């Protein structure tokens, strides 16, 4: 679904299995509107996010673009960078995304209804 939506002109990125729709934000992206489509589509871009986004500010924007998580069974099939994100980054990401709704978690149904598993 993510690949199909990206082919149709949307820009959905994955970071540690979270899916973000950044389509409307691309014209405002500080790195320009072409870097994400060229480097981070259809793969888990956690390592790229770690490299290019220093400081807390980029993490503050994530919630407004979050649309769901990759299904647990599909996550292992997603293309990744050769170098995995650091454990420190993943811990920081988790601490900055307490609102994340993981598929298969015990979150209540109200919380899950606004998010999709891909």
Secondary structure in CASP SS format (residue, H / E / C, confidence):
PFRMAT SS
TARGET T0000
AUTHOR 0000-0000-0000
METHOD secondary structure of the structure
MODEL  1
X C 1.00
X H 1.00
X H 1.00
X H 1.00
X H 1.00
X H 1.00
X H 1.00
X C 1.00
X C 1.00
X C 1.00
X C 1.00
X E 1.00
X E 1.00
X E 1.00
X E 1.00
X C 1.00
X C 1.00
X E 1.00
X E 1.00
X E 1.00
X E 1.00
X C 1.00
X H 1.00
X H 1.00
X H 1.00
X H 1.00
X H 1.00
X H 1.00
X C 1.00
X C 1.00
X C 1.00
X C 1.00
X C 1.00
X C 1.00
X H 1.00
X H 1.00
X H 1.00
X H 1.00
X H 1.00
X C 1.00
X C 1.00
X C 1.00
X C 1.00
X E 1.00
X C 1.00
X H 1.00
X H 1.00
X H 1.00
X H 1.00
X H 1.00
X H 1.00
X H 1.00
X C 1.00
X C 1.00
X C 1.00
X C 1.00
X H 1.00
X H 1.00
X H 1.00
X H 1.00
X C 1.00
X H 1.00
X H 1.00
X H 1.00
X H 1.00
X E 1.00
X E 1.00
X E 1.00
X E 1.00
X C 1.00
X C 1.00
X H 1.00
X H 1.00
X H 1.00
X H 1.00
X C 1.00
X C 1.00
X C 1.00
X C 1.00
X E 1.00
X C 1.00
X C 1.00
X C 1.00
X C 1.00
X C 1.00
X C 1.00
X H 1.00
X H 1.00
X H 1.00
X H 1.00
X H 1.00
X H 1.00
X H 1.00
X H 1.00
X H 1.00
X H 1.00
X C 1.00
X C 1.00
X C 1.00
X C 1.00
X C 1.00
X C 1.00
X C 1.00
X C 1.00
X C 1.00
X C 1.00
X C 1.00
X C 1.00
X H 1.00
X H 1.00
X H 1.00
X H 1.00
X H 1.00
X C 1.00
X C 1.00
X E 1.00
X E 1.00
X C 1.00
END
